[in-house]
Amino acid sequence: MSTTPDNTALLERARAIVSDAERVTQAHLRKVTLPGVTFGLITLDNGEDHTKPNTFGPASLLSLDAAIDAALADDSVDAIAVTGKPFILAAGADLTSIQGGGPDAVRTVAELGHAVFRKLRDGGKTSFGFVNGLALGGGLEVALHCDYRTIMDSAPAVGLPEVMLGLVPGWGGAYLVPNLVGADRAVTLIVENPLNQGKTLTGQKAFEMGLADAVFNGADYLEQSLLWAASVVRGETVVERPEVDRGEAWDAAIERARGIVASKTGGASPAAAKAVELIAAARDTDRDAGFAAEDDALEAMSKTPELLASLYSFDLVQKRAKRPAGAPDRSLARPVTKVGIVGAGLMASQLALLFVRRLEVPVVLTDLDQERADKGVAYVHAEIDKLLAKGRINQDKANRHKALVSGETDKQVAFGDADFVIEAVFEEMSVKKTVFADVEKVVSAECVLATNTSSLSITEMASDLEHPERVVGFHFFNPVAVMPLLEIVKGDATDDATLATAFATGKALKKTTILVKDSPSFIVNRLLGRFMSEVGRIVDAGTPLQVADGAFAGVAPMPPFFLLSLVGPAIALHNNETLKGAYPDRFYVSPALERVVAAKKSSYYLPDFSIDPEVEALLEKPEQPVVLTAEEVRARTLAGLAEEARLMLDEGVVSAPQDIDLAMITGAGFSFWNGGLTFMLDVAGISEQATGQRFH
């Protein structure tokens, strides 16, 4: 780093906040010589495997600073390139290492990141960012500071997710991205995707967005990147980037961003609003002013309750999710070498696709006739072909996965040698009991019988079996490939070997697993059922549906009747009927919803988001309507959720409030910056008002 007094002081401040909590990412410098060009290649590596990505805390940034200085000082080095360990460039800031330091530490790290990264652009030597895998937050920003970028086509996650965490891109992203690819694409990357449950880009999509200048296949990605970079340095390859539209298109993008923030957060996320401000300002300000604004914004965000909630949420998904509370010892898990699926409909087919992609073992779908079974197999094959067309898998893997999926009508043939059989049939207890009775006759003594039920009792489902200890709830959320949560439900008889096998299988499927006591609708559907009960009762009493749907921006991931339409009115009705049967004093079945289901309406809304007039005609028309404001709707509904969450903890449905929050974040899309559900209820003071005590 420069020896100017300001930079020297910054270095001293950074060294003062270095913490033992930081997993240090070292920056290793080596020379790579190609015809006419010698590169100083800096490889970021924290010494761990790909499951523990590189991150940037103070010590990591100091290591990178030293490596860049060494490359700049070496006269034999013509150009600098930065890349990462296998499959990982970096996952951004090491939040754990700085969260205890407060706003001062955040300010120091913000300024340090800018000071170090910008030397890649200002150091006087051509620089290249080789995005060789995951690149999130600061991991992408370090590459954005380089003069040129290449990216691996199969990089699994590229993005700037800070807004989801109650932060803003603070190491150049909020300024550099709009000035590189335009304001509209910047809004997608910085605002829209993070608020869409942390959506990220693949390497290919990031290239198409303009974040990289060249895209290469993973097999020899680094070699191709170095050869391409050398041709750029020698002047043989000229990179041309489209000019950014700084006129009406920029204004339109900012208006779009404000609309997204309003609908997704209801003004409850300071970080989202600040990110829009930074993108808007990036049009006319210079780089120094843009970076200074990011420093100010990060410091300001560090003083908000949303950041505290985000760090809590981050800890849940990074740590608690990896060590599920109450799970048996992993050594008890049995190997799963073949999977059977009862049913071949859409849910069963989605499960088959997930199992074959993650476990890479034979998967057999069964149904009442061969035509239905074959239809399920055809669905899986078609989805594999889509992945192949998108470049997500290669031809060899596509062929192998297709060969592993088959359809069958004879359960003896299908399941005789299966280790794990899951049913995905109609949500009716008698049907599921019959299915398991039939399956038990043909499977081995140690085969796990799993049910994807969303609300029914595991204990009752297993009650007539010879071996009820082998039955476990294995509840996925739709869409199966996208939603991370897997509720693992222990029946009264479920033994530890079955439970351990379920958790091991869930981990292999790359799902967030939570242990749940057998109880009506488990975690997420019970809470969403209470949510819809309260809202349904309020609307039936006379509050306009539009008022109710507008009451939860910034609280729930989508308005309640949009959620009901997404889930399906019939499924929502079944869930609430189950819950009312169990808890008649708290849950409500809306007569209007019953009429909507009877009319076979799949949504309350038309494609233009106006209410379907046929549905409008089916709603309650009370003689003396009770009309609540949006604020009253929200307060009453959240009080109901607080009561339900407290009762669930008292009943032992889950072991702690953290499991409720983890479930609502990963299974229902509740926001990081709210801390899920119970944390939000505590911050708002609703927990104490409704139940007399806080959750945390």
matplotlib code that plots the C-alpha trace (Angstrom):
import matplotlib.pyplot as plt

x = [0.0, 1.0, 3.1, 0.9, -0.1, -3.8, -3.0, -0.5, -3.2, -5.7, -3.3, -2.7, -6.5, -6.9, -4.2, -5.8, -9.1, -7.6, -9.3, -8.6, -12.2, -11.1, -10.4, -7.6, -7.6, -3.9, -3.0, -0.3, 1.8, 3.6, 4.9, 3.5, 5.4, 3.8, 5.2, 5.8, 4.0, 4.9, 1.9, 1.9, -0.8, -2.4, -4.4, -6.7, -6.8, -7.9, -6.5, -9.9, -11.8, -14.6, -17.2, -15.5, -15.1, -12.5, -13.7, -12.2, -11.6, -9.0, -6.1, -7.1, -7.2, -3.8, -2.5, -3.9, -2.5, 1.0, 0.7, -0.5, 2.3, 4.9, 3.6, 3.6, 7.1, 8.5, 9.8, 9.7, 5.9, 3.9, 0.4, -1.5, -4.2, -6.3, -8.1, -9.2, -8.7, -10.6, -14.3, -14.2, -13.0, -14.4, -17.7, -17.3, -16.6, -15.9, -18.8, -18.0, -14.6, -15.9, -19.4, -18.0, -16.2, -19.3, -19.5, -15.9, -14.7, -17.1, -15.9, -12.3, -12.9, -15.0, -12.2, -9.5, -11.3, -11.6, -7.9, -6.6, -8.9, -8.5, -4.8, -5.6, -7.0, -4.6, -1.4, 0.0, -0.1, -2.9, -5.0, -7.3, -9.9, -10.2, -13.6, -13.0, -16.1, -18.3, -18.0, -20.3, -20.1, -16.4, -15.5, -17.1, -16.0, -12.3, -12.7, -14.7, -11.7, -9.6, -9.2, -10.6, -12.4, -12.9, -15.4, -15.9, -19.2, -20.2, -19.5, -22.5, -23.1, -22.2, -23.8, -23.9, -26.3, -25.6, -29.1, -30.4, -28.1, -29.1, -26.0, -25.0, -22.2, -19.4, -16.2, -17.1, -20.0, -22.7, -20.6, -18.7, -21.6, -24.0, -21.0, -20.0, -23.3, -25.9, -28.3, -31.0, -28.7, -27.2, -30.7, -31.2, -27.9, -27.9, -31.5, -33.9, -31.9, -31.1, -34.7, -35.7, -34.5, -30.9, -31.0, -27.6, -26.2, -24.3, -21.0, -22.6, -25.4, -22.9, -21.0, -24.2, -25.0, -21.6, -19.8, -17.0, -15.3, -14.7, -16.2, -14.4, -15.1, -14.1, -11.8, -8.9, -10.3, -7.1, -5.0, -7.5, -7.8, -4.1, -3.8, -6.6, -5.2, -1.8, -3.3, -5.0, -1.7, 0.1, -2.7, -3.9, -7.3, -9.3, -12.1, -15.1, -17.9, -21.2, -21.6, -23.8, -27.0, -27.0, -30.2, -33.8, -32.8, -31.0, -34.0, -36.3, -34.1, -34.2, -38.0, -38.1, -35.8, -38.0, -41.0, -39.2, -38.2, -41.6, -43.3, -40.7, -39.9, -42.6, -39.9, -38.7, -35.2, -32.9, -30.3, -32.5, -33.4, -29.8, -28.7, -31.1, -29.7, -26.1, -27.0, -28.8, -25.8, -23.3, -24.5, -23.0, -20.4, -16.8, -15.3, -13.7, -17.1, -18.9, -16.5, -16.8, -20.6, -20.3, -18.1, -20.7, -23.6, -21.9, -21.2, -24.8, -26.1, -24.0, -26.0, -29.4, -31.3, -31.6, -27.9, -28.1, -31.0, -29.1, -26.0, -28.3, -29.9, -26.5, -25.3, -28.4, -27.9, -24.1, -23.8, -27.0, -28.2, -25.0, -25.5, -29.2, -30.3, -31.4, -30.1, -28.8, -25.1, -24.2, -22.5, -26.0, -27.0, -27.3, -26.1, -28.7, -27.8, -31.3, -34.3, -37.9, -40.7, -44.4, -46.2, -45.1, -46.9, -45.3, -44.1, -42.8, -41.0, -39.4, -38.2, -36.8, -34.8, -33.4, -32.4, -30.8, -28.8, -27.6, -27.2, -26.5, -28.1, -30.9, -34.3, -37.5, -40.9, -44.0, -47.6, -50.9, -50.1, -47.0, -48.2, -48.2, -44.8, -43.3, -44.8, -42.9, -39.7, -40.2, -40.5, -37.2, -35.5, -36.8, -35.6, -32.1, -32.1, -32.9, -29.9, -27.7, -28.9, -28.1, -24.6, -25.3, -24.2, -22.3, -23.5, -21.8, -23.6, -26.9, -26.6, -25.7, -28.5, -31.1, -30.0, -30.5, -34.2, -36.8, -40.6, -42.3, -45.7, -44.6, -43.5, -41.6, -39.4, -39.1, -38.5, -37.2, -33.6, -34.3, -32.8, -35.1, -38.6, -40.6, -44.3, -45.6, -49.3, -52.6, -52.6, -55.1, -54.3, -56.1, -54.3, -50.9, -51.5, -52.5, -49.4, -47.0, -48.8, -48.2, -44.6, -43.7, -44.5, -41.8, -38.9, -35.9, -36.0, -33.8, -35.4, -36.5, -40.1, -40.3, -43.4, -43.6, -46.8, -47.1, -49.5, -50.5, -49.4, -46.3, -47.2, -50.7, -49.4, -47.1, -49.4, -50.6, -47.2, -45.1, -42.1, -43.3, -39.8, -38.7, -41.2, -40.0, -41.4, -39.4, -41.2, -39.9, -41.1, -42.1, -40.4, -38.3, -35.1, -35.1, -36.4, -33.6, -35.7, -36.4, -38.4, -37.5, -40.3, -39.9, -42.9, -43.5, -41.9, -39.2, -35.8, -32.4, -31.1, -34.0, -33.6, -29.9, -30.4, -32.9, -30.6, -27.6, -29.8, -31.1, -27.5, -26.5, -29.5, -27.9, -31.0, -31.3, -32.6, -34.5, -35.8, -39.5, -41.8, -44.8, -47.5, -50.1, -48.5, -45.1, -43.3, -43.7, -47.2, -48.5, -47.3, -48.5, -51.8, -52.1, -51.1, -53.8, -56.4, -55.9, -56.0, -58.9, -61.0, -60.2, -61.2, -64.3, -65.3, -65.2, -61.7, -61.0, -58.7, -56.5, -56.0, -55.0, -52.6, -51.0, -50.4, -47.4, -44.7, -41.5, -42.8, -43.8, -42.1, -45.3, -48.9, -51.1, -53.5, -50.6, -49.1, -52.4, -52.6, -49.0, -49.6, -53.0, -56.3, -57.1, -53.8, -54.2, -57.7, -56.6, -53.8, -56.2, -58.8, -56.1, -55.1, -58.6, -59.3, -56.3, -56.7, -60.3, -59.9, -57.2, -57.5, -60.2, -61.5, -62.8, -66.2, -65.1, -62.0, -64.2, -66.3, -63.2, -61.9, -65.4, -65.3, -62.0, -60.3, -56.5, -55.8, -57.4, -55.7, -55.7, -52.4, -52.5, -52.6, -56.2, -58.6, -60.5, -64.1, -65.4, -63.4, -64.6, -68.1, -67.4, -66.0, -68.0, -70.4, -71.1, -74.1, -72.0, -68.5, -65.5, -62.9, -59.4, -56.5, -53.4, -51.6, -54.3, -54.3, -50.6, -50.6, -53.4, -51.9, -48.4, -49.8, -51.4, -48.1, -46.3, -48.8, -48.5, -44.7, -44.7, -47.1, -44.9, -41.9, -43.9, -45.0, -41.5, -42.3, -38.7, -36.0, -35.5, -36.7, -33.7, -35.2, -38.4, -36.5, -34.3, -37.4, -39.2, -36.1, -35.4, -38.9, -41.1, -38.7, -38.8, -36.1, -32.6, -32.8, -35.9, -34.1, -36.9, -40.0, -39.3, -36.4, -38.7, -41.5, -39.0, -37.7, -41.3, -42.3, -45.1, -43.7, -44.1, -47.5, -48.9, -47.3, -45.7, -42.1, -39.5, -38.2, -34.5]
y = [0.0, 3.6, 5.1, 8.3, 9.1, 8.4, 4.9, 4.2, 5.1, 2.9, -0.1, 0.5, 0.6, -2.6, -4.5, -3.4, -5.2, -8.4, -11.2, -14.8, -15.5, -14.8, -17.7, -16.0, -16.1, -16.0, -14.3, -16.5, -14.8, -16.7, -15.8, -17.3, -16.6, -16.8, -15.6, -11.9, -11.6, -12.5, -12.5, -12.0, -14.6, -14.1, -17.1, -16.6, -19.7, -20.1, -23.6, -25.3, -27.3, -25.9, -26.3, -23.4, -20.6, -17.8, -14.7, -11.3, -10.1, -7.6, -10.1, -11.5, -8.0, -7.2, -10.4, -9.4, -5.9, -7.3, -9.6, -6.8, -4.6, -7.3, -7.8, -4.1, -3.7, -6.6, -5.1, -8.6, -8.7, -7.2, -7.9, -9.0, -11.7, -12.7, -16.0, -18.4, -21.9, -24.6, -23.8, -20.6, -17.1, -15.6, -15.4, -11.8, -10.3, -12.4, -11.1, -13.2, -11.6, -8.0, -8.2, -7.6, -4.5, -2.3, 0.6, 1.6, -1.9, -1.9, 1.5, 0.4, -2.8, -0.8, 1.7, -1.1, -3.1, -0.1, 0.8, -2.6, -3.5, -0.2, -0.8, -3.5, -0.7, 2.2, 0.3, 1.0, -2.7, -4.3, -6.4, -9.4, -11.1, -14.8, -15.7, -19.5, -20.3, -18.9, -15.1, -13.3, -9.8, -8.8, -11.9, -10.4, -6.9, -7.8, -8.9, -5.8, -3.6, -5.4, -4.0, -7.2, -10.3, -13.9, -16.3, -20.0, -20.9, -23.4, -21.0, -21.8, -18.5, -15.0, -12.0, -9.1, -10.4, -7.7, -6.2, -9.5, -9.2, -5.7, -4.2, -2.7, -3.6, -1.8, -2.5, -0.8, -2.9, -0.2, 2.2, -0.1, -2.4, 0.3, 2.0, -1.3, -2.9, -0.1, 0.8, -1.7, -4.7, -3.2, -3.1, -6.7, -7.8, -5.4, -5.1, -7.5, -10.7, -10.3, -9.5, -12.6, -15.0, -14.3, -15.4, -15.5, -15.9, -18.8, -17.9, -18.1, -15.7, -13.3, -13.2, -12.6, -9.7, -8.2, -8.7, -10.6, -10.1, -13.8, -17.1, -20.5, -24.1, -25.4, -28.2, -26.0, -22.6, -21.1, -22.0, -20.5, -17.4, -16.9, -17.4, -15.0, -12.4, -12.7, -11.9, -8.8, -7.6, -8.2, -6.2, -9.2, -9.2, -6.0, -5.9, -3.8, -3.0, -1.4, 2.2, 2.6, 4.5, 7.4, 9.0, 7.8, 4.2, 5.1, 6.9, 4.0, 1.6, 3.6, 3.8, 0.0, -0.4, 1.8, -0.3, -3.5, -2.2, -0.9, -4.2, -6.5, -4.5, -2.0, 0.5, -1.8, -2.4, 0.6, -1.3, -1.8, 1.9, 2.9, 0.6, 2.3, 5.7, 4.5, 3.2, 6.5, 8.5, 6.4, 8.0, 11.5, 11.1, 10.2, 7.0, 8.5, 10.0, 6.7, 4.7, 7.2, 7.0, 3.2, 3.6, 6.0, 3.7, 0.6, 2.4, 3.6, 0.2, -1.3, 0.8, -0.6, -3.4, -5.0, -5.8, -7.5, -9.5, -10.4, -11.5, -13.7, -15.2, -15.6, -17.6, -19.8, -20.8, -21.1, -22.9, -24.2, -25.6, -27.6, -29.1, -29.9, -29.8, -33.2, -35.2, -38.7, -39.6, -39.7, -43.1, -44.7, -43.8, -46.6, -46.3, -45.5, -47.2, -47.2, -45.0, -45.9, -43.3, -44.2, -42.1, -40.6, -37.3, -33.8, -33.9, -37.5, -36.6, -33.5, -35.8, -38.3, -35.6, -34.3, -37.8, -38.9, -35.6, -35.5, -39.2, -40.6, -43.9, -45.8, -44.2, -46.0, -44.4, -46.5, -45.8, -47.7, -48.3, -48.2, -45.2, -43.0, -44.3, -43.7, -40.1, -39.5, -40.8, -38.7, -35.6, -36.3, -37.0, -33.7, -31.7, -33.4, -32.3, -28.7, -28.8, -30.1, -27.4, -24.7, -26.1, -27.0, -30.6, -32.3, -35.0, -37.9, -36.9, -36.4, -39.9, -41.4, -39.7, -40.7, -44.3, -44.3, -43.4, -46.0, -46.5, -49.7, -50.9, -54.0, -52.9, -56.1, -55.4, -51.7, -51.7, -55.2, -53.9, -50.3, -48.7, -45.7, -45.5, -42.2, -41.8, -38.7, -39.7, -37.9, -36.1, -38.5, -40.6, -43.8, -43.6, -43.2, -46.0, -48.4, -47.4, -48.1, -51.4, -52.5, -51.3, -53.0, -56.4, -56.1, -54.1, -55.3, -55.2, -52.0, -50.0, -46.5, -45.6, -41.8, -39.7, -36.3, -35.4, -31.7, -32.0, -35.5, -37.5, -39.7, -41.8, -42.6, -43.3, -45.9, -47.3, -50.4, -51.4, -54.3, -52.0, -48.5, -47.5, -47.3, -44.5, -40.9, -37.6, -36.2, -33.0, -31.0, -27.5, -26.5, -26.1, -29.0, -28.1, -24.5, -24.4, -25.4, -26.7, -30.3, -30.9, -34.3, -35.5, -38.1, -40.2, -41.8, -45.0, -43.7, -45.1, -43.4, -45.4, -44.3, -40.7, -40.7, -42.1, -39.4, -36.6, -38.1, -38.4, -34.8, -33.6, -35.5, -33.8, -30.4, -29.5, -27.6, -30.2, -29.5, -32.1, -31.7, -33.5, -35.2, -32.6, -31.2, -29.4, -29.4, -26.0, -23.9, -25.0, -24.7, -21.1, -20.3, -21.9, -19.6, -16.6, -17.5, -18.2, -14.8, -13.0, -15.1, -14.3, -10.6, -10.5, -12.6, -10.0, -7.2, -5.9, -5.6, -8.3, -5.6, -4.0, -7.4, -8.1, -4.7, -5.2, -7.4, -5.8, -6.1, -8.9, -11.8, -12.6, -12.1, -10.9, -13.6, -14.1, -14.2, -16.9, -18.8, -18.6, -19.9, -22.8, -23.5, -22.8, -26.5, -27.3, -24.3, -25.3, -28.9, -27.5, -25.3, -28.0, -30.3, -27.5, -26.6, -30.2, -30.2, -26.7, -25.6, -22.6, -20.9, -22.0, -20.9, -22.4, -19.6, -20.3, -18.1, -20.2, -23.3, -21.8, -20.8, -24.4, -25.8, -23.5, -25.0, -21.5, -21.9, -18.2, -15.2, -13.0, -12.6, -12.5, -8.7, -9.0, -7.7, -9.8, -12.3, -11.0, -14.6, -15.0, -11.5, -12.8, -15.7, -13.6, -13.0, -10.0, -9.3, -7.2, -5.2, -5.3, -4.8, -2.9, -2.8, -0.7, -2.3, -1.6, -3.3, -6.3, -6.7, -6.2, -8.8, -11.3, -11.1, -11.4, -14.7, -15.9, -15.0, -17.0, -20.0, -19.9, -19.8, -22.8, -24.7, -24.2, -25.2, -28.4, -29.2, -29.2, -27.8, -27.4, -23.6, -20.4, -20.5, -23.6, -21.7, -18.8, -21.1, -22.9, -19.7, -18.3, -21.5, -22.9, -19.8, -17.1, -14.9, -12.1, -12.3, -8.7, -9.5, -12.5, -14.8, -14.7, -14.8, -12.3, -9.9, -10.3, -9.5, -6.4, -5.2, -5.7, -8.1, -11.2, -9.6, -8.0, -11.3, -13.9, -11.9, -12.9, -12.5, -15.4, -14.4]
z = [0.0, -0.5, 2.3, 2.5, 6.0, 5.3, 4.1, 6.8, 9.4, 7.6, 7.8, 11.5, 12.1, 10.1, 12.1, 15.3, 14.5, 13.2, 15.1, 15.9, 14.7, 11.1, 8.8, 6.9, 3.1, 2.1, -1.2, -2.9, -5.6, -8.3, -11.7, -14.9, -18.1, -21.5, -24.8, -24.4, -21.1, -17.4, -15.1, -11.3, -10.6, -7.2, -5.9, -3.0, -0.7, 3.0, 3.2, 3.4, 0.9, -1.3, 1.4, 3.3, 0.8, 0.8, 2.6, 3.3, 6.8, 7.8, 7.8, 4.4, 2.9, 4.3, 2.7, -0.6, -0.2, 0.3, -2.7, -5.0, -3.8, -4.5, -8.0, -8.7, -7.4, -9.5, -12.8, -14.4, -13.9, -16.8, -15.7, -12.6, -12.4, -9.3, -9.1, -6.3, -5.0, -6.9, -7.5, -5.3, -5.9, -2.7, -0.9, 0.3, 3.7, 6.7, 8.7, 11.8, 12.2, 12.2, 13.7, 17.2, 16.3, 15.7, 13.2, 13.6, 12.5, 9.6, 8.5, 8.6, 6.6, 4.1, 3.5, 3.5, 0.9, -1.4, -0.8, -1.6, -4.5, -6.4, -6.7, -9.2, -11.5, -10.4, -9.8, -13.3, -14.6, -16.5, -14.3, -14.8, -12.6, -13.2, -11.7, -11.4, -9.4, -6.7, -6.5, -4.1, -2.7, -2.3, -4.3, -7.3, -6.4, -6.4, -10.0, -10.9, -9.9, -12.5, -16.1, -17.6, -16.4, -17.5, -15.9, -15.7, -17.4, -14.7, -11.8, -9.5, -7.8, -8.9, -7.4, -4.9, -2.2, 0.4, 0.4, 1.5, 4.5, 5.5, 3.8, 0.5, -1.9, -0.1, -2.0, -5.3, -6.5, -6.2, -8.3, -10.7, -11.8, -13.2, -14.9, -16.4, -17.5, -17.1, -14.3, -15.2, -15.0, -11.8, -10.3, -11.1, -9.6, -6.5, -5.6, -7.4, -7.1, -3.4, -2.6, -4.6, -1.9, -2.7, -6.3, -8.0, -11.5, -13.1, -14.7, -18.2, -17.1, -15.5, -18.8, -20.8, -18.4, -19.2, -15.9, -17.7, -21.0, -21.8, -20.7, -20.6, -19.8, -16.4, -17.6, -18.4, -17.4, -15.9, -18.9, -21.3, -19.2, -19.1, -22.8, -23.5, -21.0, -22.7, -26.1, -24.5, -23.1, -26.5, -28.2, -30.3, -28.6, -28.2, -25.7, -26.7, -24.2, -25.1, -24.1, -21.0, -21.5, -19.0, -20.1, -19.8, -19.4, -16.2, -14.8, -15.8, -14.0, -10.8, -11.0, -11.4, -8.4, -6.2, -7.3, -6.4, -3.0, -2.2, -3.1, -1.5, 1.6, 2.3, 3.2, 6.0, 4.6, 4.9, 2.9, -0.1, -0.2, 0.2, -2.6, -5.0, -3.9, -4.6, -8.1, -8.9, -7.8, -9.8, -13.0, -12.3, -9.6, -9.9, -8.6, -5.4, -4.5, -5.3, -3.1, -0.3, -0.5, -0.2, 3.0, 4.5, 3.6, 5.1, 8.3, 8.5, 7.8, 10.6, 13.1, 12.0, 13.7, 10.3, 10.2, 13.6, 12.3, 9.2, 11.1, 13.2, 10.0, 8.4, 11.5, 11.3, 7.6, 7.9, 11.2, 12.7, 9.4, 9.2, 12.6, 13.0, 16.6, 17.9, 15.0, 15.9, 15.5, 11.8, 12.3, 12.7, 9.1, 6.6, 3.0, 0.4, -2.9, -4.5, -4.1, -4.8, -5.2, -4.9, -7.5, -10.8, -10.7, -10.7, -7.1, -7.5, -10.7, -9.1, -6.2, -8.7, -10.5, -7.2, -6.0, -9.2, -9.5, -5.9, -5.0, -8.4, -7.5, -9.3, -8.8, -9.6, -10.0, -9.6, -10.5, -11.2, -14.8, -17.0, -19.0, -15.8, -14.7, -18.1, -18.0, -14.8, -16.3, -19.4, -17.2, -15.5, -18.8, -20.2, -17.2, -17.6, -21.3, -20.2, -17.8, -20.6, -23.0, -20.4, -20.0, -16.3, -16.9, -19.7, -22.1, -20.1, -16.9, -18.7, -20.1, -16.8, -14.9, -17.5, -17.3, -13.5, -13.7, -14.5, -14.2, -12.9, -11.9, -9.9, -6.4, -5.8, -8.8, -8.1, -4.3, -3.4, -3.3, -2.4, 0.8, 0.8, -0.4, -0.4, -1.1, -3.0, -3.4, -2.6, 0.8, 2.4, 5.4, 4.2, 0.9, 2.5, 5.0, 2.2, 0.2, 3.1, 3.9, 0.3, 0.3, 3.6, 2.1, -0.5, 1.0, 3.0, 6.8, 6.9, 4.1, 5.3, 4.5, 4.1, 3.5, 1.9, 3.7, 4.4, 7.4, 8.3, 11.4, 10.8, 13.9, 12.7, 9.2, 10.6, 13.3, 11.4, 10.1, 11.3, 11.6, 12.4, 13.5, 9.9, 9.0, 8.9, 7.6, 4.8, 3.8, 0.9, -0.2, -3.7, -6.0, -4.8, -6.7, -5.4, -1.8, 0.6, 3.5, 4.3, 7.5, 9.0, 11.2, 13.9, 14.6, 18.1, 16.9, 14.5, 15.6, 15.5, 12.6, 10.4, 11.6, 11.0, 7.5, 6.8, 7.9, 6.0, 2.9, 3.3, 3.6, 0.4, -1.3, -0.2, 1.8, 5.1, 7.5, 10.7, 13.2, 13.9, 16.4, 14.8, 15.1, 12.7, 9.7, 11.3, 11.3, 8.2, 7.2, 10.7, 10.9, 7.4, 8.3, 11.3, 9.0, 6.5, 9.3, 10.7, 7.4, 6.1, 9.2, 8.8, 5.1, 5.7, 8.4, 5.9, 5.4, 1.6, 0.3, -1.3, 2.1, 3.7, 0.8, 1.2, 4.9, 4.9, 2.6, 4.5, 6.7, 4.5, 1.2, -0.6, 0.1, 1.7, -1.2, -3.7, -1.5, -1.4, -5.2, -5.5, -3.1, -4.6, -2.8, -2.5, -0.7, 1.6, 2.4, 3.3, 5.5, 7.4, 7.7, 9.3, 11.7, 12.6, 13.4, 15.8, 17.2, 16.7, 19.0, 17.0, 13.3, 10.9, 7.7, 5.5, 3.8, 1.0, 0.5, 0.4, -2.3, -4.3, -4.1, -5.1, -8.1, -9.0, -9.1, -9.0, -8.1, -6.6, -9.2, -13.0, -14.9, -14.7, -10.9, -10.6, -8.5, -10.6, -10.7, -10.3, -7.1, -6.0, -6.3, -4.0, -1.1, 2.1, 2.1, 5.8, 6.6, 9.2, 7.8, 10.2, 8.2, 9.5, 8.4, 7.0, 10.2, 12.2, 9.9, 10.3, 14.1, 14.6, 12.3, 13.8, 17.3, 16.2, 14.8, 18.0, 20.0, 17.6, 17.7, 21.5, 21.7, 19.2, 21.4, 24.6, 22.8, 21.7, 18.0, 17.6, 20.1, 19.9, 18.3, 16.0, 14.3, 13.7, 12.1, 10.0, 8.8, 7.8, 6.0, 4.0, 3.7, 3.4, 2.1, 5.1, 5.0, 6.4, 7.4, 9.6, 11.2, 10.1, 12.3, 16.1, 15.9, 14.0, 16.5, 19.3, 17.6, 16.9, 20.6, 19.5, 21.3, 24.7, 23.8, 22.6, 24.9, 27.8, 26.9, 24.2, 22.1, 22.5]

ax = plt.figure().add_subplot(projection="3d")
ax.plot(x, y, z, "-o")
ax.set_aspect("equal")
plt.show()
